[in-house]
Amino acid sequence: MPLVSMTEMLNKAKSEGYAVGQFNLNNLEFTQAILQAAEEEKSPVILGVSEGAARYMGGFKTVVKMVEGLLEDYKITVPVAIHLDHGSSFDKCKEAIDAGFTSVMIDASHDPFEQNVETTSKVVEYAHSKGVSVEAELGTVGGQEDDVVADGVIYADAKECEELVKRTGIDCLAPALGSVHGPYKGEPNLGFAEMEEIGSLTGVPLVLHGGTGIPTKDIQKSISLGTAKINVNTENQIASAKRVREVLAADTEVYDPRKYLGPAREAIKETVIGKMREFGSSNKA
């Protein structure tokens, strides 16, 4: 099945009360594991690619070609979107779209509101002309993800969220409501009242960044309040690194990368399958 945008899969998820996972690509094994999990679970899936990870893998074009090759070789039948995570500018979003990405996130949340509206509108205009979906962010998600560093959590303003959606025509919105990138220090504290208000004011599917380490009950509550996309990366990275360490510790003579990256790929796949079941996207393709 060819790559698709996120619009249809997220609207369906929102109306049917589940969420689609965005799982970030870091290398070939991550890509294989996530696609295999999606096909086995018959789940739609979003492949997130940060600018840093794209650089690491060679560039946007390389990432798209790798994904397209695996879709064909693995005979993938479920809907798959390839999504630029935290696009830093119009130019980066355009570059990803021109390389074959089917979805982009423009993150102008650090700019003044009017500037965010202006940049986001420009991205939406170009993306929609190519059938590509757009996610935007308001407020500040804490922690660090590649090039994106935020010191503290700043909650999104509900009225600004409503205005941003109305004025830009984005397909989904990531309002910062207490989640962080990377591991949590202590219990996550999500703003559910704000989430409910933003969901009803905007009417678009909401996105939860920093999905690693959020308790299942909070995930379920977020979904019930209109969250239709949940981003996970750290959990897969931790699971794969742990498995590599175990393999190398058990046999110090191992040098063939397939002998330790293969098990790492299995660990990622197990983690992704668990998340798809938790988010309710299994058998929704």
Protein Blocks (a to p, Z undefined) as FASTA:
>chain_A
ZZddfklmmmmmmmnopacdddddfbfklmmmmmmmmmmnopacdddddfklmmmnopak
lmmmmmmmmmmmnopabdcddddehiabfklmmmmmmnopabdcddfklpcfklmmmmmm
mmmmmmmmnopacdddedjdehjehjbccfbdcdddfklmmmmmmmnopabdcddehiae
djdedjddddfklmmmmmmmnopacddehkgopafklmmmmmmnopabdcdfklmmmmmm
mmmmmmmmmomkbmbfklmmmmmmmmmmmmmmmmmmmnopgokZZ
